[in-house]
Amino acid sequence: MKLHQQRTCIGCRTVTNKNELLRWVLKDGAPLRAVNLDLQGSAFGRGAWTHGTEKCVQQAVQRRAFARTFRAAVDDSQVLQEFTAYEDQLAASQLSGKHDESGSEI
């Protein structure tokens, strides 16, 4: 029997299957490192996980959970904007009837 990998949402602190969460990673920069969304889930390094809801992402920013998770000073000022852009892209792809992964129509 194959077990599903579990991760904790840093916003609401609930444990969920990995495939139900979004992964965030650090992008090198000076003086602070920026937090970016990792849609493929394959970027190098430590990841932080949130549910795909604005509430969880907002809670993570307010609680400074990204800095704690990455154990470093981070610039999380663009996280909500990046999440909103991701939601807009997801909504647009659903309206067009195409899948992001394969590009095939429904």
N, C-alpha and C positions, 0 to 999 in steps of 0.2 A: 504494500500500500504506500503510495507516495503522499507525503505530507505537504501541505501548503506552507510556504514561508510566511512568517508573521512579522509585522513591523508595527511600531507605535507612532501614531499621528502626534506630531509635536504641538499641534494646536489644541486638540481636545483630549489628548493623552489616552485614547482608546486603542487597543490592539486589534489589528485587522489584517486580512490577507494582503500580501505585498501587491498583488495585481489590482487592488482597489484604491491604491494610494498614488500620489504624485511624488516623484523624487526630485529634490533640490540639491545642487552641488555648488561648490565654491569656484569662482573664476579668479585666477590670479590678477592682482592689480595693486597699485600703490596709492596711498598708504593703506587703504582698507580693501579687503577682497569682497567682490560682489557675489550675491547669491543668485544663481540662475536655475531655471527649470530644465530638468534632464528628461526629455520626452522619451528617448530610446531606453533610458535606464541603464546605459552602459558607460557613462562617463567615469573617468578615473577618480578614485578617492572616496572619502567618507560622504555619505548621503544623509539628507534629512528628509523625512516623509510627512506629507499632509494629505488629508482628504481633498478631493477635488471640489471643495466648497469654499466660497469666499469667507464664510464664518471661521473655518479652521485656519485658513491662511492669515486672516486678520488677527486671530488670537495668537498665532505663532509670532507674528511681528510685535504685537503689543507686549507679550510676555518675554520678548528677547530670547526666544527659544532657539533661533538660528545660531546665535553667538554661543549659547551653552552647548548645543549639539556639535558644532564644529570646533569648540574649544579654542576660539580665536575671536578677535574683533572683526566684525563683518559689516558691510554696508547693505542693509536690508531695505533701503528706502525705495527701491524699484520693484520689490517683490509683488506688491498688489497690482502695479501696472502690468507687469509681465503676466500675472495670473489672469487679469482681465483680457489681455491680448490673446492668451491661450483659449479662454472661453469663447471669445469672438471668432477665432479661427475654427474652433470645434463646431460652433453653431453654423457657420458659413458652410462647412463641409457637409453637415447634416442636411442643410437646405438644398445643396446642389445634388445630393444623392450619391456622392462619391465617398469612397473610403480613403483615408489618408495613407494607409499602409500599401495597398495594392494599386490604387488609382482606378479600379474598375467600378463601373456603375452598378447600381442595384437592379 
